[in-house]
C-alpha cells in the first residue's frame, strides 16, 4: 500500500496536555456571566416592579386626600369662612393629609411600608402655581377645584448584582395629583367663563326642590340658577352655611294615602305643581320620585326589595342620566315618575324608608358621622364604619374605624320647579340645577329620614353639555379624579 502524498502532522503529547482544562474554564466563565446577567435581571425587575408600586401608592394617596376634601365640604365654602380649610388639610396631621399617608402606607413598595418621612402631601389650585402643605393659605380657586399632590419616595430597596460595585440599595419615587371638581360657580375661575356640569352615577331617585329649608338663611335656595354657585356657602356649625346642615326628608304626598297618586287620573301630586314645605317645620325637605330608566345594579338580596324604585335606592342606578342643566323641554331630561308612589310615604315601613334602611345596613349596624351621637356633628366630618359595613363584614377594617366611603353617603338631584306648569302626564320632565350630597343619619319611628348635608354642587339653569364640553362623571356630585401633576 502506497503512502499518502500529504500527511497530517502529528501533535506531540506534550502540546495536547497544555489544552487540558480549557473547557472547564470556559464553562466557569459562562456560569459567572449567566449568574451576573440573572442578578442584573433580578435587580432591574425589582426596580421596575417597585416603580409601579410607588406610582400606585402615590395615586391612591392623592385620591384619598381629594376624597376627604370632597366629603368635608371644602368646595362648599370657596371663601374659607373661619379658616375651616385648615381643619381639613392644614398639614400632615390633619384629616386629608393623614388619610393620604395612611393609604400610601397600605400600599407596600418593595415589600416594605413606606416611612412617613418618605411621603409629602401638598395642595394647589387648578392651573398650577404655588404648592403648600397647609391648604388654608391658598386662594378662593382652591375651594372650587382643590388639588392634592402626593410625592412618595422609597429608599434602600434590596439589590443583588449591584452589590459588586458597593451599592447596597436603590430608591424609587413617584408623584400624583388628584382633583375634586365642584361646578358651583366654576365659571368664575374658568378661562372660558363657562361651567362644566357634573353627571354623577348612582344618584338616588329622590328629586328635591332647590330650596334650603333651614331657618335664618337667605336667599332660601341651595344653588343659584344663574351661575350654579352655592347660595349659602360655609359650614353650618360655625357660620350657618349649608355644609353640615341637618335635614329631614319627607315625600311631598297626600297624607294618609297609600302613595303619591290621587285617583283616578293625573295630575297625581296633591300640590300640582308641588308647593313644597307648606306648613312644615323648619329643616324639612320634601322630595318626589324620579323615573328610573334602567335596571339598577348592586341591589342587596337580603331585604326583599321589589320594583326598580326601591332597587335604585338600595342599589346603584347607573342607567338613568341626571343631566345637570338640561332644560325641561329637552328630550332626555330628568323626569318625575308619578306612577311609582312612593308607597306609604313618610312611614317607617314605606318603600323609600325600607330601601334606605337596607342601603345603610340599619339592621346590622349603620355607619355614623363622627361624633355619631349628635344631630349636628363637629366639623370636619369623619365617617366611622358600623358593624354592618361590608368592609367590616369582610374583615378589611374594624367597626368604628374611620373610612372615606360609605353607603350612607347618597346623592340627590336638585330640581328647579319655578314656574312649573300643571303636570298632566305620569312622567313630567324637570330641570336639574344641582346635586345634594347627604349622609343618612337614620330613620326614626315616624318614617322621617334624618340626614346631614355634606356637599352641594350646582350648574345653573340652562347650562347644556356638548361634545366639546362634556359633563364630568363620577360617583359623587363633587367627583374626584387623577390629573397630570401641575
Secondary structure by P-SEA (a helix, b strand, c coil): ccccccccccccaaaaaaacaaaaaaaaaaaaaaaaaaaaaaaaaaaaaaaaaaaaaaaaaaaaaaaaaaaaccccccccccccccccccccccaaaaaaaaaaaaccccccccccccbbbbbbccccccccccccccccccccbbbbbbbbbbcccccccccccccccccccbbbbbbbcccccccccccccccbbbbbcccccbbbcccccccccccccccccccccccccccccccccccbbbbbbbbccccccccccccccccccccccccccccccccbbbbbbccccccccccccccccccaaaaaaacccccccccccccccccccbbbbcccccccccccccaaaaaaaaaaccccbbbbccccccccccccbbbbbcccccccccccccccccccccccbbbbbbbbccccccccccbbbbbbcbbbbbbbccccccbbbbbbbccccccccccccccccccccccccbbbbbcccc
